[in-house]
Structures are given as C-alpha cells and as structure tokens.
C-alpha cells in the first residue's frame, strides 16, 4: 500500500491513466500513478476468489477455488532441440503444436502454456501459438498475452469460436492470459491495453512480476517480493476498475542476478514461492506461483534433475492453485523433448509420495492382525488380496498398461526396462527411454479435432490478423 500510494507505478497507457484518474488515483504528467489505499481496497473487493479455466471438454476444466492445485507447462522459450537432427534451433509454430499434443497425453500437466514461441510468424506469433494450442489439446490453453492491442481482439474471437458463443466463453473460457509487468514498478503500454480488452471480455489472465534481485529489484528477497506484489496489484486494480468482477490471478516470480556474470538465476529459496502464493490469497485471488521443475542449467544432468525433484515437491506443498510449471531448461529458454518426460516422471513420483492420503478407521486392520497373530503371514489373508489391488507402487515401478491409446494414464511411467539391468544407473539409457516415449506420443497421440467449421473459422481469423498486422506501424 505504501509503495502504490507514495512511490507509484509508471502507467504508459493513456486509457489506463484515464481509468485510474476517474477512480481517485493521482496521475502525474510523468505518467506516474499514485493509487490510494481506499482505491486499492475498493477495486480488489470485486475480484473473484474462484473461477474456471475451461478445457475443450468439461472433464479438463480447472477450478481455481483454493482446494485444487495444478501444474502447467512453462512459457515461452525461444529454442528447441530438434527431434530429428538433435540440434538446437529457433522454435516454430509446429513445435508448439507438437508439444500441445504431448501435453494433452501427460496426465499431470493440467493446461498448456506454449513452452516455446512461434518465431516463424512475427508480430502475430502469440495468435499462432494460441491457435496451435487450441487445435492440438483438449486442455485449457494460455494464449492471451501482450501483443499489439489491435490484434488482442482476435484472441477473444478465437475463444468465442471454440466456446460456441459469448455467454459460453464467459462461463467456461478456453483461453487464459498473462501480462508481464516491467520491473521496477512499471507497465508495458501494449500490455495494459491488451489487459483491458481481456478484462472486458471475461478472459482470465494473470499479471506476472519477474523481479530480479540486484538489478531491477532490491537485493533482498523480501524487498523483491514486496515490489513484485505492488506491480501485480496495480495491474489487478486497473482491471477491476475497468471491469469489476473480471477474473484475474496473481503471480510474482522472484529471481536473482548472478553477481559474477550478470546472468539470470531463477532458483531461489523455497519460502519465497510459498510467500508469493500466500500474498495472492491475502488479496483474495488465485495464484500462479509455488514451484518450478524447470532448471537454469543449460542441459540435462544432475543439476537439472535436482531442480526437477525439488520443484516437484514445492509444487505439491505450496498451496497455490497453479503451483508449478515444467518443460524448459537454460533459464526458461530451451525445450529438450526428453526433459519434459523426465520432469513429468518426477512429478508423478511427488504426487504419489505427497498427494492425498485417505485415513479410515478400518485401515488399522486390528482384526486382521488378530487373525494372523504372531509368526503368521498376511499374504494368504483375504484382506491382503483385497487391498493389494489398491496399493500404489512408486511411479517408476509401475508396469505399463498393455492396452494403450497413445496417451499415458496416471499409473503409467517411462519404461525403464533398458536401464534396470544395469541398476538404473545408465543416464544415457534413461534419456533414450524418455526420448523414445516422447517420440511415441508425438507420433501416435492425436486428440479429438475441433469441428471442421470451427477450424475453418479459426483459420479465417488468423488470416485476417496476419493481414492487419502487415499494416501496423
């Protein structure tokens, strides 16, 4: 509150400044906006605590209600390791489409945030990323991001086409968005104008602050967290002033500047992830924070594996609605296909170890212990035969189902038969098994396509957007 009222935030959007001024904020000639406490409190009182991120099918709907946590992919990197040449190259729309199908097949990935960018489509890249997601997964798609405001309306139209009509889009939005702040204490003009378009259309979106200690944020963790909260809060206040009740969620990702190289380091102490989630809940909105399975390491190795393991535990324990993300290495820049599979495998293990556990009075099995008695054996007891079917093996020990439709069930894991003979220590064999699994899904898993008329309408919208973008200055 002190930062927003006394220090202020830079608001380069003329429309946003007008909204702030009309609602009691102090707007300076330098485009710095000071937001009084009462304006913040009044605006945030209209923000919904719960809302839905809809899948194409209702079974994939995500309830952001404080009692469910979901893991997403991470976005939006710029490089991918090609599955054919195995060489690093710039990412393309086709990579987003392929990964969307892989995301669709992996059960613990709740929705698609395009992990890499459609760099072959220039100004309209975000729209093409959104299209690649909507047409290649039944799950929710994160696609409404910062772009030229003239193009943001196409996101709304795409969401409407997929949902069926405006009322259905508002009730079950198939697309959510993300608008990044500019640290310290500033916003992007196009980002704010896009946010206002999404808010008025009922498209859920997060404001995300990526405060880096030592460069664009204080060199203390709490200082960076507080600054990021002020940046995000200023955006959410604007959205509520413009469209009271619009669905917004909160995201602060604190990072660190490497004091030796100036490089970006995303791996920060665990309590910061928890505190970011608690800040969101203190403001009465859902959170995107809590943990990451991705790594700052540039490749696949023990450092990346350590980060995936810690991130999986953080994701389960954070209490955030969107509690973790996976898919990238090299400080969120590079997509390794096999790394996705390995990270998902670790997540399966964490969910198995740290997930819900049902306690019932019958679980004490006192009558069974009495029946078997000293020096007996439980294997022959009927109780054992009944409950053996319910026992959950660690993910890496579970057999694969003989019948497969190309997807993975929550009882599936990477087939490590090639590594068990050597005690599972052959990292090359593990990587090969993970890559083979990725390739199998890539080649075999094809979600139910959208109806032909919907596909045609989406193509027409993209063509219109490309034509309009060609004339934007």
N, C-alpha and C positions, 0 to 999 in steps of 0.2 A: 504494500500500500504506500509506503514511504517513497519507494522508487517511482511508482507510477504518478504520484501526486507532486513530488518535489523535484525529481530528476527529469521525468518524462520520457517519451519514446518518439523517434523520428517516424513520421507518417507522410510519405511522399505522394499518396493518392489524394487528389482533390476531393473526390467523392467521400472518401473515408474521413477526411478532415471536416467536411460539412456535417456528416453524421455525428461526429464527436462534438462539434460546436453546438449543434442543435439540441444536444442532450446534456449540456452543462459542463463539458470539458473546456479547458483553456487552450486555445490554439494560437501558437506564435507565428510571426512572419517567417521564422526559420524552419517552419514545418514541424517543430517540436510540439507534441500534445501532452498536456498535463491532465491526468484523469483523477478527479477527486474520489475519495473513498465511497461516498454515497452513490456515485455513478457506477462504480465497480459493483457494489453490493446489489444495487437495483437491477443491473444488467444480468449478473450471474444468477439472480434468483429465478430467471426464466429458462436457464439452461437445463435440458432434461438429464436426469441421472441415468436413465435407461433408454436404450433404443436398439434397433435391429440392423445388423449388416446382413443383407439377404443374399443367399445363393440363388442360382438359377432354379434349383429345386428347393423346396422348403426344408428338406432334411439337412441341408447345408447352411441354414440360417444360423447366425451367431447372435446370441442375446448378450448385449453388454449391460449386464444387470448387477454386477458386483459378486455374483456367485459362480461365474464361469471364467476360465482363463483360456486363451487361445494363443497359438503360435503361428506366425506368418513367415513368409519369405522376406528377405531384406532387399531394399532397392536403393538406388538404381545405379548399378555398376556400369563400367564402360568397356570392360574386356571380358572375353570368354576364351577358355581353352577348347579349341575346335575338336569335336568328337571324331572327325576323320583324320585330320592332319596332326592332331595333338599339339598344335602350336597356338600361341597367344595371338589373338586378333581383336579388332574392334567389334563390338556387339552389333547385332542387326535385329530387325523385327522378327525374323524367322526364329531367332534364339528365344525371344520372349514367348512365341507360340509353342515351341517345343517344351520349354520349361513349364509353361502353363499346364500341359498335358501330364508332365511328371508330377507337378504339384497336385493335380487332380487325383493322381494314383496313390499318393502318400498320405496315410490316414491322419497323421498328427499335424499336417500343415492345414490350417483352418481356412486361410484365404491367400490369394495371390497378390503380392506387391511385386510388380515386374522387377526381377533382380538385376536385369541389365537394360540398357536403353536402345531404342530403335534409331541408331545413328544414321541409318540409310534413308531417313525421312525428314531430316532437317527441322524446320520450325514446327511441323505437325507431329513430331516424334511422340509426344505424350498421347495424342489421339490414337496413333497407330499401336502404341503399347496397350492402351485401353482396349482397342479392337482385338488385338491378339489374345488378350486375356478373356474377354467376353466370349470369344468363339472357340476357346480351347479348354475351358474348365467349367464345371458345374458350380464351382465355389465362388465366393464373393471376390470381387476384383477391386484393387486400389488403383484408381486411374485418374482421378480428378486432381491435377496438380497445378503448379504455376506454369502458365503459358500466356500468350497474348490474349487479353480478355475477349477480343473478337472471336477467338476460337473456343473459349470455355463453354459457350452455349452449345457447342456440338457434343460436349460430354453429357450435358443434361439431355439432349435429344437422343443420344445413344442409350442412355439409361432408361429413357421413356420407352423407346422401341423395344428393348429387351424386357422391361417390366410389363408392357402391354398398354398402359395409359398413365396419365399423370397421377391419378389417385393411387394406383398400384405402386408407382415409383416412390411416392412419398411414404406409403405404408411399409413397403419392402424394397428399399433402394439396393440395386445390384452393384452399385459402384460407391466407393468412398474416396476421399481425397486427402491430400497432405499439402500444407503450405508452410514452408520454412521461413523462420524469422532471419534477420541478419544481425548477428551479434557484433558489437554491443548495442542493445536497445534500439533496434531499427527494424523496419519492414521493407519489403520489396513492393514497388508500386503495382506491377502487374499481379503480384501475389495477392495483395489486398483486394484489387478489383475482381480477381477470379474468386476469391473467398466470398465476396458479397454476392456474386452470381450463384455460387453453390449454396450459400445460406438461404437465399430466397427460394431456391428450387427444392430445398429439403434434402440436398445431398450431404450426408455426414462427412465431416473432414476434421483433421487434427491440425492445430498449429504446432509446429515442432521447432524447438530451440536446440541448437547444437553448440553449446557454449564450450569453448576450448580454453582451459586454464592456462594462463601465462601469455596469451596473445589477444584474444577477443573477449576474455572473461578474467576475473580475478584469479590469482594463483593459489587460491584456497578452494577446496571442494564445495564448502557450503556457500561461499560467495558466488561461485559459478552456478550453483543450483538455484539460488535466490534470483540471480539476474535472469536466468533462463525462464523461471516461473513468471517473472514480471513481463518478459517478452511474449510468452504464450498467453498470459492472462489478458494483455492489452488487445491481442487479436480476438480472443473469445468474447471480450466485452463488446468490441466493434460488431461482431457477428450477431450478438444478442440485441444490440441496439437497432440493428438494421432489420432483423427478422427474429423477433422474440420466439423462443422455443425451438429454434433450429438446432439439429443435433451436432454437437462439437465434442471432441475429446482432446486430451491434454498429453503433451509429450515433451519431456526435457531429457536430452541425451548429453550428459557431461563428458568431455574428453580432456586430453592433456596435450600440450605442445612439448615434444621431446626437446629438452633444453640443450642437447648436444647437436641435434641436426635441424631443429625446427619442424620436424615431421609430426604427423597426426597419430596420436595414440588413443584408441577408443577403450582400452581395457582399464577400467577404474574400479575402486573398491566396491564390493557388493552392497554395502548400506546405501550408497548413492542411488542405486537402482530402486531399492525399496522406498527410499525417501521421495523419489520422483513420483512413484505410484501413489504414495500417501498424500502428496501435495494435490494431485488430481482429485482424489476422493475428498479432500478437505474443501475443494471448490465445488464439489457436488457433480462432477462429470467423470466419465470413464477415462482410463489411462492407457496409453501405449508407452510402456516402459517395463523395466523389470529384469531384462537379461538378453544376452545375445549369444548364439552359438557360433557366430562368425568370428574371424580372427584377424589381427593386424599382420600376422605372418603372411609372407607372400606366396607360400606354397602349402603343401600337405605334409605334415610331420608331427612330431611330438608336441610342438608349441600349439599348433592348430588343434590337435587332439585334446590337449589340456584345456584350451579355451572352450571347446565344444562341451566337454564334460562339466566344467564349472557353469557355463551358460545354461545348460540343461537343468541343472539343479536350481539356479537362480530363477529360471522361468517358472518352475513349479512352485517355488516358495514365495514369489514376490507379491502375490495377491492382486496383480494387475489384470485388467480384462484382456488386453493384448500384451502378453507377458514376455514375448521373446521373438526372435527372428533368426533365420538361418539362410545359408546359401552362398555367402561371399567370403573371400579372403583378401589380404592386402589392403586392410582398412577400407572395406566396402567398395572395392574396385574390380575384383576379378572373380569370375564364376568358374570353378572347377566342377565338371559334372559329377565325378565320383565323390567329391567332398560333400555334395548335397546328400548323397545316400548315407555316407558315414555319419554326418551330423544328425540325420533323421534316426539312424540306428541308436545313437547315444540318447536322443530324446525319448525313443521307445523305452530304453533302459531306465531313464529317470522317471518316466511316467509310471513304469512298473514298480520301481522302488519307492517313490514318493507320492504316488497317487492315492486316491481314496481307498480306505480300508474299512470294511463293514464289520462292526462288532455286534455280535448277538450272544445272548445267554447260552445258546446251545453250543457255541464254539469252544466252551471249556471242556466239553466231551467227558465230563466226570463219569457218566455211566459207562462209556467205552473203556476208560482207564480201569474202572472197577471190573468190567468183564474180562479184560485181557490179563490184568494182575501182574505180579512180579514174574519176571523171566518169560513172559509171553511174547507174542508177535502180533503186530497190528495189521500186517498185510492181508491176513485171511479174514479180518473182521469186515462185516458188511458196511459199516460206517466208512472205512477206508476206501472201499470200492466205489462208494457213492461220491465221496469228496475228492478222489483222485482226479475226476474229470474237471473239477473246479480249480485245482491248483495251478498257479501261474508260474511257469518256468521263466528264468531270465530270458530277455528277448533273444540273446544270441544262441540260446539252446533250443529254441522252439523250431520244430520241423515246419517246412513249407507245406502248404496245402497242395495235394496232388491235382486238384481242380483249380485252375486259375483263369481269370478273365483278363489278365494283363495288369491287374491292379494288386496292391498289397493290402491285406487285412491287418487289423491291429494285433493279430497273432503271428504275423509274418516278420521275417528279418532277412538280412543278407545271407545267402547260402555260403557258409564258410567251410564247406567240406574240403576245399582245396588247401585250407590252412590248418585244419585240425590235426592232420597227420604230423605236422611239424610243431605241434603245440600252440598253434595260432600266433607264432612269433614272426612269421614272414610278412613284413609290411607290404612288400611288393605284391604278394598273393592277395592280401586283404584289399589293396587298392584295385587289383584286377577284378576281384569279385564284385566290388562296389561299382566299378565302371561297367561290367557286364550287366548288372542289374539295371543301371541307368539306361543302357542301350536297349535292354529288353522292353522297358516301359516306353521308351521313345518310339520304338518300332511297333509295339503291339497295343498300347493303351490309347483308345480313341473315344472320348466322352460323346454322349449323345449330342449331335449337332443341333444348332438352332434351326427353327423352321426356315424354309427357303425364302419366304417373303421377308422375314426378319433379316436374314443375311443380306439380301439384296438392298434393303433399306439402309443397313449399316454401311454397305459399300458406297451407296449414293451419298450418304452423309460425309464419308471420308473424302470422296471425290470433290464434293463442294468445299470442304475445309481446305483441301490442297489448293484448289483454285483461288480461294480467298486469301490464303497465306501467301501466294505468289505476288499479290498486290499490296501486301502490308509493308510499310516502310519501317 
